[in-house]
Amino acid sequence: MLDQTRGSDYAIWCVAALLYVFDAAKLLSPRELLLVEARGGRLAAIFSGNPFTLAGRVLEFGPILRPDRGVLLAPWGQPWVPDAALESAIQAVERLRASLLVPRVLASAGFALLFVVGPALTLLLGPNAAVVYTAAVLYPTAFTAIGCLWWQRQRFGLTITHSAWVSVEILLCPAFLPNLVRKITGSHLLQADGAQILSATASADVKKEILARLASRAEELMEAASPDSIEEEQLRSYLGALRRKP
């Protein structure tokens, strides 16, 4: 059986991988960034120095090889909120993250089934048997994820519409299951500025790198803005706030 396995036998897993990556993509406005869970309970940012843009929006991806890590959408370039409001935003993030143990396990299980177990069974048993055996475990995992989504919907802070949409996506395309955590966290738009949140939660090296990139992007937008305009004044003030951070 090992000698008979051909490259084309893995086509279904390649298609699943493409669908998974496509689903992990985010189109952001120029003044948004993705905060991603990092080691030690900290946050980092997905913010390219030279981003790929599509129709005026920035294309970014969640951590493809870490389906257990969520991403949060945050604005940047806004006035920074008082310490009490910042602490409230950070606590809301921590509560959400603490609720994600089961979705993390289910997303990781879906990832392992599709991109480890499935190809391994294809090598050992052939594509037909691999699809049958993988689906026999994958679909119950997807139904469990849907049940968890609805059971814990309020704890996850999801609307009925969003929960229904995610349920349909996972049911019709189980390749979206590994993005379960990001589908939950990505629906939350943080009320505090992303750079301010990173300044309070990120490690020193991550904070330094991302704040430098944000400052560079703010300078670019200032050059493109009309002189003495409100936007130019806001960006100048924001740039000053970034540079004052240690």
BALOBA-1460 file (C-alpha; in Angstrom, 3 decimals):
// residues 246
<rec num="1" residu="m" x="0.000" y="0.000" z="0.000"/>
<rec num="2" residu="l" x="2.880" y="2.357" z="0.749"/>
<rec num="3" residu="d" x="4.274" y="1.903" z="-2.768"/>
<rec num="4" residu="q" x="0.875" y="2.566" z="-4.352"/>
<rec num="5" residu="t" x="0.295" y="5.911" z="-2.622"/>
<rec num="6" residu="r" x="0.566" y="8.809" z="-5.073"/>
<rec num="7" residu="g" x="0.850" y="12.528" z="-4.598"/>
<rec num="8" residu="s" x="-2.660" y="13.018" z="-5.959"/>
<rec num="9" residu="d" x="-4.005" y="10.920" z="-3.081"/>
<rec num="10" residu="y" x="-3.235" y="13.818" z="-0.766"/>
<rec num="11" residu="a" x="-5.251" y="16.322" z="-2.797"/>
<rec num="12" residu="i" x="-8.148" y="16.356" z="-0.347"/>
<rec num="13" residu="w" x="-5.831" y="17.265" z="2.541"/>
<rec num="14" residu="c" x="-4.183" y="19.976" z="0.434"/>
<rec num="15" residu="v" x="-7.599" y="21.437" z="-0.367"/>
<rec num="16" residu="a" x="-8.488" y="21.311" z="3.331"/>
<rec num="17" residu="a" x="-5.249" y="23.153" z="4.150"/>
<rec num="18" residu="l" x="-6.011" y="25.864" z="1.584"/>
<rec num="19" residu="l" x="-9.516" y="26.312" z="2.989"/>
<rec num="20" residu="y" x="-8.126" y="26.506" z="6.503"/>
<rec num="21" residu="v" x="-5.575" y="29.172" z="5.538"/>
<rec num="22" residu="f" x="-8.196" y="31.113" z="3.586"/>
<rec num="23" residu="d" x="-10.480" y="31.066" z="6.609"/>
<rec num="24" residu="a" x="-7.652" y="32.263" z="8.866"/>
<rec num="25" residu="a" x="-7.177" y="35.388" z="6.719"/>
<rec num="26" residu="k" x="-8.413" y="38.762" z="7.935"/>
<rec num="27" residu="l" x="-8.974" y="41.915" z="5.898"/>
<rec num="28" residu="l" x="-8.351" y="44.874" z="8.172"/>
<rec num="29" residu="s" x="-8.793" y="48.572" z="7.705"/>
<rec num="30" residu="p" x="-5.502" y="50.551" z="7.658"/>
<rec num="31" residu="r" x="-6.158" y="51.611" z="11.259"/>
<rec num="32" residu="e" x="-6.723" y="48.139" z="12.713"/>
<rec num="33" residu="l" x="-4.350" y="45.437" z="13.923"/>
<rec num="34" residu="l" x="-4.614" y="41.903" z="15.227"/>
<rec num="35" residu="l" x="-3.555" y="41.094" z="18.754"/>
<rec num="36" residu="v" x="-2.593" y="37.456" z="19.131"/>
<rec num="37" residu="e" x="-2.138" y="35.327" z="22.212"/>
<rec num="38" residu="a" x="1.503" y="34.710" z="23.018"/>
<rec num="39" residu="r" x="3.508" y="32.803" z="25.613"/>
<rec num="40" residu="g" x="3.033" y="33.392" z="29.302"/>
<rec num="41" residu="g" x="-0.456" y="34.795" z="28.945"/>
<rec num="42" residu="r" x="0.852" y="37.851" z="27.113"/>
<rec num="43" residu="l" x="-0.343" y="39.450" z="23.897"/>
<rec num="44" residu="a" x="1.609" y="40.144" z="20.717"/>
<rec num="45" residu="a" x="0.528" y="41.773" z="17.471"/>
<rec num="46" residu="i" x="0.275" y="40.712" z="13.860"/>
<rec num="47" residu="f" x="1.308" y="43.936" z="12.180"/>
<rec num="48" residu="s" x="3.473" y="43.809" z="9.056"/>
<rec num="49" residu="g" x="5.884" y="46.601" z="8.282"/>
<rec num="50" residu="n" x="5.059" y="46.304" z="4.577"/>
<rec num="51" residu="p" x="1.591" y="44.736" z="4.496"/>
<rec num="52" residu="f" x="-0.131" y="43.235" z="1.484"/>
<rec num="53" residu="t" x="-3.225" y="45.263" z="0.698"/>
<rec num="54" residu="l" x="-6.359" y="44.274" z="-1.161"/>
<rec num="55" residu="a" x="-8.928" y="46.904" z="-2.175"/>
<rec num="56" residu="g" x="-7.450" y="49.299" z="0.343"/>
<rec num="57" residu="r" x="-7.564" y="46.795" z="3.201"/>
<rec num="58" residu="v" x="-4.663" y="45.025" z="4.898"/>
<rec num="59" residu="l" x="-4.428" y="41.231" z="4.603"/>
<rec num="60" residu="e" x="-3.228" y="39.457" z="7.742"/>
<rec num="61" residu="f" x="-3.347" y="35.859" z="8.962"/>
<rec num="62" residu="g" x="-3.783" y="34.321" z="12.365"/>
<rec num="63" residu="p" x="-1.053" y="31.955" z="13.630"/>
<rec num="64" residu="i" x="-1.537" y="29.141" z="11.104"/>
<rec num="65" residu="l" x="0.397" y="26.501" z="13.038"/>
<rec num="66" residu="r" x="-1.188" y="27.364" z="16.393"/>
<rec num="67" residu="p" x="-4.951" y="26.795" z="16.135"/>
<rec num="68" residu="d" x="-5.213" y="27.030" z="19.909"/>
<rec num="69" residu="r" x="-4.304" y="30.725" z="19.897"/>
<rec num="70" residu="g" x="-6.940" y="33.365" z="19.371"/>
<rec num="71" residu="v" x="-6.725" y="36.778" z="17.763"/>
<rec num="72" residu="l" x="-8.440" y="39.980" z="18.811"/>
<rec num="73" residu="l" x="-9.233" y="42.962" z="16.617"/>
<rec num="74" residu="a" x="-8.076" y="46.327" z="17.962"/>
<rec num="75" residu="p" x="-7.979" y="49.854" z="16.545"/>
<rec num="76" residu="w" x="-4.851" y="51.970" z="16.505"/>
<rec num="77" residu="g" x="-4.310" y="55.669" z="16.027"/>
<rec num="78" residu="q" x="-6.984" y="56.594" z="18.557"/>
<rec num="79" residu="p" x="-6.658" y="58.699" z="21.726"/>
<rec num="80" residu="w" x="-5.530" y="56.524" z="24.612"/>
<rec num="81" residu="v" x="-8.122" y="55.770" z="27.259"/>
<rec num="82" residu="p" x="-7.696" y="56.374" z="31.039"/>
<rec num="83" residu="d" x="-6.043" y="53.671" z="33.125"/>
<rec num="84" residu="a" x="-9.380" y="52.473" z="34.521"/>
<rec num="85" residu="a" x="-10.843" y="51.936" z="31.048"/>
<rec num="86" residu="l" x="-7.635" y="50.214" z="29.917"/>
<rec num="87" residu="e" x="-7.753" y="47.863" z="32.906"/>
<rec num="88" residu="s" x="-11.390" y="47.077" z="32.158"/>
<rec num="89" residu="a" x="-10.522" y="46.195" z="28.542"/>
<rec num="90" residu="i" x="-7.631" y="43.981" z="29.632"/>
<rec num="91" residu="q" x="-9.795" y="42.179" z="32.195"/>
<rec num="92" residu="a" x="-12.433" y="41.536" z="29.512"/>
<rec num="93" residu="v" x="-9.741" y="39.955" z="27.347"/>
<rec num="94" residu="e" x="-8.560" y="37.797" z="30.233"/>
<rec num="95" residu="r" x="-12.097" y="36.602" z="30.975"/>
<rec num="96" residu="l" x="-12.582" y="35.651" z="27.346"/>
<rec num="97" residu="r" x="-9.266" y="33.816" z="27.200"/>
<rec num="98" residu="a" x="-10.072" y="31.908" z="30.395"/>
<rec num="99" residu="s" x="-13.282" y="30.583" z="28.815"/>
<rec num="100" residu="l" x="-11.569" y="29.017" z="25.792"/>
<rec num="101" residu="l" x="-10.166" y="25.737" z="27.131"/>
<rec num="102" residu="v" x="-12.695" y="23.474" z="25.371"/>
<rec num="103" residu="p" x="-12.595" y="25.395" z="22.049"/>
<rec num="104" residu="r" x="-8.789" y="25.216" z="22.143"/>
<rec num="105" residu="v" x="-8.900" y="21.436" z="22.551"/>
<rec num="106" residu="l" x="-11.482" y="21.012" z="19.782"/>
<rec num="107" residu="a" x="-9.643" y="23.314" z="17.366"/>
<rec num="108" residu="s" x="-6.357" y="21.501" z="18.010"/>
<rec num="109" residu="a" x="-8.077" y="18.136" z="17.549"/>
<rec num="110" residu="g" x="-9.531" y="19.262" z="14.222"/>
<rec num="111" residu="f" x="-6.116" y="20.494" z="13.103"/>
<rec num="112" residu="a" x="-4.454" y="17.202" z="14.072"/>
<rec num="113" residu="l" x="-7.125" y="15.120" z="12.332"/>
<rec num="114" residu="l" x="-6.979" y="17.056" z="9.081"/>
<rec num="115" residu="f" x="-3.266" y="17.693" z="8.761"/>
<rec num="116" residu="v" x="-1.604" y="14.879" z="10.702"/>
<rec num="117" residu="v" x="-3.911" y="11.886" z="11.072"/>
<rec num="118" residu="g" x="-5.523" y="12.163" z="7.636"/>
<rec num="119" residu="p" x="-2.275" y="12.301" z="5.637"/>
<rec num="120" residu="a" x="-0.731" y="9.579" z="7.836"/>
<rec num="121" residu="l" x="-3.690" y="7.257" z="7.210"/>
<rec num="122" residu="t" x="-3.480" y="8.039" z="3.496"/>
<rec num="123" residu="l" x="0.121" y="6.862" z="3.533"/>
<rec num="124" residu="l" x="-0.714" y="3.709" z="5.469"/>
<rec num="125" residu="l" x="-4.167" y="2.735" z="4.182"/>
<rec num="126" residu="g" x="-4.812" y="4.734" z="1.038"/>
<rec num="127" residu="p" x="-6.988" y="7.794" z="0.435"/>
<rec num="128" residu="n" x="-10.445" y="6.195" z="0.586"/>
<rec num="129" residu="a" x="-9.956" y="4.532" z="3.940"/>
<rec num="130" residu="a" x="-8.210" y="7.634" z="5.283"/>
<rec num="131" residu="v" x="-11.137" y="9.884" z="4.383"/>
<rec num="132" residu="v" x="-13.669" y="7.502" z="5.937"/>
<rec num="133" residu="y" x="-11.767" y="7.000" z="9.178"/>
<rec num="134" residu="t" x="-10.871" y="10.669" z="9.548"/>
<rec num="135" residu="a" x="-14.433" y="11.803" z="8.854"/>
<rec num="136" residu="a" x="-15.732" y="9.312" z="11.405"/>
<rec num="137" residu="v" x="-13.909" y="11.278" z="14.106"/>
<rec num="138" residu="l" x="-13.879" y="14.742" z="12.533"/>
<rec num="139" residu="y" x="-17.644" y="15.178" z="12.200"/>
<rec num="140" residu="p" x="-18.419" y="14.226" z="15.820"/>
<rec num="141" residu="t" x="-15.702" y="16.701" z="16.824"/>
<rec num="142" residu="a" x="-17.392" y="19.380" z="14.692"/>
<rec num="143" residu="f" x="-20.802" y="18.645" z="16.243"/>
<rec num="144" residu="t" x="-19.229" y="18.853" z="19.693"/>
<rec num="145" residu="a" x="-17.729" y="22.232" z="18.777"/>
<rec num="146" residu="i" x="-21.119" y="23.492" z="17.610"/>
<rec num="147" residu="g" x="-22.753" y="22.286" z="20.824"/>
<rec num="148" residu="c" x="-20.046" y="23.975" z="22.905"/>
<rec num="149" residu="l" x="-20.479" y="27.176" z="20.923"/>
<rec num="150" residu="w" x="-24.182" y="27.371" z="21.721"/>
<rec num="151" residu="w" x="-23.879" y="26.127" z="25.307"/>
<rec num="152" residu="q" x="-21.250" y="28.736" z="26.160"/>
<rec num="153" residu="r" x="-22.431" y="31.428" z="23.737"/>
<rec num="154" residu="q" x="-23.034" y="34.085" z="26.363"/>
<rec num="155" residu="r" x="-19.758" y="33.364" z="28.099"/>
<rec num="156" residu="f" x="-17.965" y="33.741" z="24.770"/>
<rec num="157" residu="g" x="-19.807" y="37.018" z="24.190"/>
<rec num="158" residu="l" x="-21.281" y="35.886" z="20.859"/>
<rec num="159" residu="t" x="-24.529" y="36.981" z="19.276"/>
<rec num="160" residu="i" x="-27.076" y="34.462" z="18.049"/>
<rec num="161" residu="t" x="-26.385" y="35.505" z="14.457"/>
<rec num="162" residu="h" x="-22.626" y="35.011" z="14.787"/>
<rec num="163" residu="s" x="-23.033" y="31.665" z="16.546"/>
<rec num="164" residu="a" x="-25.396" y="30.451" z="13.827"/>
<rec num="165" residu="w" x="-22.992" y="31.580" z="11.093"/>
<rec num="166" residu="v" x="-20.013" y="29.834" z="12.694"/>
<rec num="167" residu="s" x="-22.086" y="26.676" z="13.211"/>
<rec num="168" residu="v" x="-23.073" y="26.563" z="9.546"/>
<rec num="169" residu="e" x="-19.491" y="27.179" z="8.432"/>
<rec num="170" residu="i" x="-18.094" y="24.341" z="10.542"/>
<rec num="171" residu="l" x="-20.904" y="21.963" z="9.578"/>
<rec num="172" residu="l" x="-20.576" y="22.587" z="5.837"/>
<rec num="173" residu="c" x="-16.781" y="22.793" z="5.831"/>
<rec num="174" residu="p" x="-15.024" y="20.956" z="8.693"/>
<rec num="175" residu="a" x="-11.730" y="22.428" z="7.416"/>
<rec num="176" residu="f" x="-12.853" y="25.599" z="9.212"/>
<rec num="177" residu="l" x="-12.958" y="23.783" z="12.566"/>
<rec num="178" residu="p" x="-9.282" y="24.486" z="13.422"/>
<rec num="179" residu="n" x="-10.153" y="28.198" z="13.304"/>
<rec num="180" residu="l" x="-12.781" y="27.793" z="16.041"/>
<rec num="181" residu="v" x="-10.860" y="29.780" z="18.665"/>
<rec num="182" residu="r" x="-10.204" y="32.622" z="16.215"/>
<rec num="183" residu="k" x="-13.849" y="32.645" z="15.162"/>
<rec num="184" residu="i" x="-14.782" y="33.266" z="18.787"/>
<rec num="185" residu="t" x="-12.113" y="35.812" z="19.690"/>
<rec num="186" residu="g" x="-12.078" y="37.580" z="16.317"/>
<rec num="187" residu="s" x="-15.664" y="38.729" z="16.756"/>
<rec num="188" residu="h" x="-14.589" y="41.057" z="19.593"/>
<rec num="189" residu="l" x="-13.451" y="44.582" z="18.759"/>
<rec num="190" residu="l" x="-11.466" y="45.966" z="21.671"/>
<rec num="191" residu="q" x="-12.460" y="49.395" z="22.925"/>
<rec num="192" residu="a" x="-8.927" y="50.498" z="23.838"/>
<rec num="193" residu="d" x="-6.171" y="51.349" z="21.382"/>
<rec num="194" residu="g" x="-4.129" y="48.315" z="20.340"/>
<rec num="195" residu="a" x="-0.785" y="49.977" z="21.037"/>
<rec num="196" residu="q" x="-1.952" y="50.978" z="24.513"/>
<rec num="197" residu="i" x="-3.007" y="47.393" z="25.247"/>
<rec num="198" residu="l" x="0.331" y="46.074" z="23.974"/>
<rec num="199" residu="s" x="2.197" y="48.587" z="26.121"/>
<rec num="200" residu="a" x="0.478" y="47.123" z="29.172"/>
<rec num="201" residu="t" x="0.546" y="43.421" z="28.277"/>
<rec num="202" residu="a" x="3.284" y="42.572" z="25.753"/>
<rec num="203" residu="s" x="6.829" y="41.529" z="26.528"/>
<rec num="204" residu="a" x="9.479" y="44.231" z="26.223"/>
<rec num="205" residu="d" x="10.943" y="43.023" z="22.913"/>
<rec num="206" residu="v" x="7.534" y="42.580" z="21.279"/>
<rec num="207" residu="k" x="6.376" y="45.973" z="22.531"/>
<rec num="208" residu="k" x="9.473" y="47.726" z="21.205"/>
<rec num="209" residu="e" x="9.182" y="46.140" z="17.757"/>
<rec num="210" residu="i" x="5.451" y="46.711" z="17.282"/>
<rec num="211" residu="l" x="5.483" y="50.277" z="18.601"/>
<rec num="212" residu="a" x="8.301" y="51.069" z="16.170"/>
<rec num="213" residu="r" x="6.264" y="49.658" z="13.276"/>
<rec num="214" residu="l" x="3.198" y="51.605" z="14.370"/>
<rec num="215" residu="a" x="5.237" y="54.793" z="14.590"/>
<rec num="216" residu="s" x="6.550" y="54.218" z="11.077"/>
<rec num="217" residu="r" x="3.035" y="53.606" z="9.744"/>
<rec num="218" residu="a" x="1.736" y="56.710" z="11.546"/>
<rec num="219" residu="e" x="4.456" y="58.783" z="9.887"/>
<rec num="220" residu="e" x="3.439" y="57.447" z="6.477"/>
<rec num="221" residu="l" x="-0.192" y="58.351" z="7.087"/>
<rec num="222" residu="m" x="0.824" y="61.806" z="8.312"/>
<rec num="223" residu="e" x="2.694" y="62.419" z="5.063"/>
<rec num="224" residu="a" x="-0.383" y="61.366" z="3.076"/>
<rec num="225" residu="a" x="-2.776" y="63.505" z="5.164"/>
<rec num="226" residu="s" x="-3.566" y="67.100" z="4.324"/>
<rec num="227" residu="p" x="-1.383" y="69.580" z="6.238"/>
<rec num="228" residu="d" x="-3.047" y="71.058" z="9.331"/>
<rec num="229" residu="s" x="-6.001" y="68.676" z="8.958"/>
<rec num="230" residu="i" x="-7.692" y="66.991" z="11.909"/>
<rec num="231" residu="e" x="-6.293" y="63.618" z="10.820"/>
<rec num="232" residu="e" x="-2.771" y="65.001" z="10.648"/>
<rec num="233" residu="e" x="-3.117" y="66.514" z="14.107"/>
<rec num="234" residu="q" x="-4.484" y="63.259" z="15.559"/>
<rec num="235" residu="l" x="-1.660" y="61.221" z="14.044"/>
<rec num="236" residu="r" x="0.944" y="63.687" z="15.314"/>
<rec num="237" residu="s" x="-0.489" y="63.412" z="18.829"/>
<rec num="238" residu="y" x="-0.603" y="59.623" z="18.542"/>
<rec num="239" residu="l" x="2.988" y="59.489" z="17.328"/>
<rec num="240" residu="g" x="4.021" y="61.528" z="20.353"/>
<rec num="241" residu="a" x="2.263" y="59.038" z="22.654"/>
<rec num="242" residu="l" x="4.101" y="56.138" z="21.020"/>
<rec num="243" residu="r" x="7.479" y="57.793" z="21.358"/>
<rec num="244" residu="r" x="6.912" y="58.572" z="25.023"/>
<rec num="245" residu="k" x="6.558" y="54.875" z="25.829"/>
<rec num="246" residu="p" x="9.737" y="53.287" z="27.245"/>
